[in-house]
Amino acid sequence: MEHQIITQNVYAPDTEAKLDVARKLFAQFDSNKNGTLDPSEVAGLIKTTFENMGVKDYSVTADDVKLYMKSVDVDNNGLVSYSEYEEYVIACLKKAGFDCEVKQKVKRSAKKRDAATEMKLDVARRLFAKYDSDKSGQLEEKEVYGVITETYKQMGMDYKPTEADVKLWMSMTDTDKNGTVSIVEYEDFVISGLKKAGFMVKEFTQA
């Protein structure tokens, strides 16, 4: 089965740190995990944004929400999508003097998931791109050693994988058994791990 692959922009570390804060805020107010914010959810986001700036007890008005929606809801469907929100945040960061030049493009599946899951996957995608040394969009066995080592390192463990570890990892991840792991297979493997750990994952269709 063919899966569509798209690319995702990666920015300078300071910019990515600010984007992570924004992504967490989006995930917090995307209460039904459908990947969009409706006007009532936008009101909560605006209020929290003011609180984070030190403005307490700000009363969000209907006009505040309308103004925000006018600026962010590019397709005018009455909802703010994750991509619309991120584009708006990047534009604001650029105006504030942050480096918003794209530093890297990483491959990813075109599947759409809730914002909290996307944040987890963003870390995995950057890891995949780092060890996809020939930029083929596939991980070979020799490249998997680095992925496993880095994964353990992020958990605070200094572990060197054996050949048996790599073969076991490949057997779990290479679902089409072609000898390599695609970004889609890798994302599916990460999603499976998140679900087993009790993390709620929601996939949805969005135009």
N, C-alpha and C positions, 0 to 999 in steps of 0.2 A: 504493500500500500504506500502511495506517494504522500509525503507530508511537505507542506510548504515551509520553506526556510526564508526568514527575513533577517535583516541586520538591525542592531541596536547601538545607539551612540553611547560612548563612555567619555566622561569629561575629566577635567583636572581633579585631583583628590579633594581640594577645598570645596569645589562646586558639587562633587558627588556627595560630600558630607551634608551639605545644605539640602540637596535633593533627597537624601535619605530621611531627613527630618520631615520634609514635605510629604514624602511617600507614606511615612508612618501616620501623619495627620490625615491623609486621604483614607488610609485603611481604617483608621479609628472611626471616621464618620460614614464610611460606606457600610451602614448597619446591616443591610441585607446581602452584602457581599456579591452584588451584581456588576461591580466594576464601574458604576456611575454614581454621581451624587444628585439627588433631587433637591428642589429648593429648600425643603425643611432640613436636609442634611447639610446643605451649604450654609445655612444660618448658624448651625453649630460650629462649623469650620471657621467661619468669620469670627465668632465670639472667642473661640480658643486662640485664634491668631492674635487678636487684640490682647488677650490675657498673657500670651507669651511675650508680648511687647511691653508688659507692665501696666496695661490699661485694664483695670479690674471693673467688674460690674457694668460692662458696656452692654447696652440694650440694642440688639440688632433689629433694624427696621425692615419692612418689606422693600423699601427703596434701596437699602444696602444690598439686599439679595438680588434685586433686579439689576443693579449696576454691576455687581460681580458676574452674574449670569451673562450680561451683555458683553463683558470683556472676555469671558472664558469659554462660553458655550458657542464655539465657532460654527457648528452645523445647525444651530438654532432649533434643536429638538427638545429643549426644555430640561436637558440633563447635562451634567459635566462628566465627560468620560475621563478615564485615567490619563490617556494621551493628551487630551485638551488641557487638563490640569498641569501636567508636567511641562508642556510647551509654554504655558502661562508663567509657571515658576521660573523656567529658564530665561524667559524674556525679562522678568523682574530682576533676576540675579545679574543679568547682563547690564541692565540699567544701573545696578548698584555697584558695578565695577568688577564683578567676578569674571574669571576667565571661562567663557562659555564656548570656546573653540573645541570641536570634537577631537579628542585625542586618539580614539580607537573605535573601530566598529567591530562588534562581536556578533557571531551568528546565533540565532535563536529560532525556536519553533514559532510558527504564526498562531499557535493556540493562544487563546485569551483566558486569563485566570484572574482571580481577585487580587487586589493590590498587595495584601500581606504576603500572599504566595509569590507574587512577582518579585518582591524584595528578596525573598529567600533564593529564588531562581537566578536573580541578577548576580549574586555571589558565585553560584555554580557556573553560570555562563562565562564569567571572567576567568574562573579557574580552568574551564575547558579551553578557552582561547589561549591562555598562557601556555598550556602543554600541548596544544595542537601545533607543534613546531613547524610543520610544513604548510600550515594554513589550508589544509585539504577539507576541513569541516568534518573530519573523521579522526578518532583516536585509535592508534595502533597499539599493540601490546607494549612496545618499548616506551610509548608516551604515557601509558597508564601508571607506570611506576611513580612518576612525578605527581600525578593526580592523587593517588592513594597517600603518598608521603605528606603532601600539602594538606589533605583532608584531616589526617591525624594531627598535624602540626596546629591546625586551627582549633583542635580540641585540647591542645596543650600537651600532646604526646609526641615524643621523638621515636617514631616507629619506621623501620625500613622494611618495605614489603618484600616478600619472597616471590619466586616464580610461581609457586602454588597460589599465593594470595592473588596475583595478577590473573591467573587462569580462572580462579573462582569468580573474581570480579567481572571478568569478561563473560563468563557463562551466565551471570545474572543480568548483565547489561546489554550484551549483543543479542538482541531478541531475534533478528533476522539471520543470525549465524553466518554472517559474511566475513567474519574475522576482524571487523573494526566496529567502533561505537560512534554513531552519529550524534549530533547535538539533540535530536529528537529523542533518541534512545536514552541519552544521558539525562535529559530533563525528566523523562518518564521514570527513570530510576530514582532520581532525587524526590519526585512527587510521591512515589511509592514509599520511600523512607519517611517522608514527612507524615504521610497518612498513618503509617505504623506507629509513629511517635505521638499520635493523637492530634496532629495539626489539621485544622479544618481547611480543606482545599475545595475551591469552587471553580469549575470551568463554565464558560458561557459563550454564547455566540453574539457577536456585536458587529454591526456593519461599520 
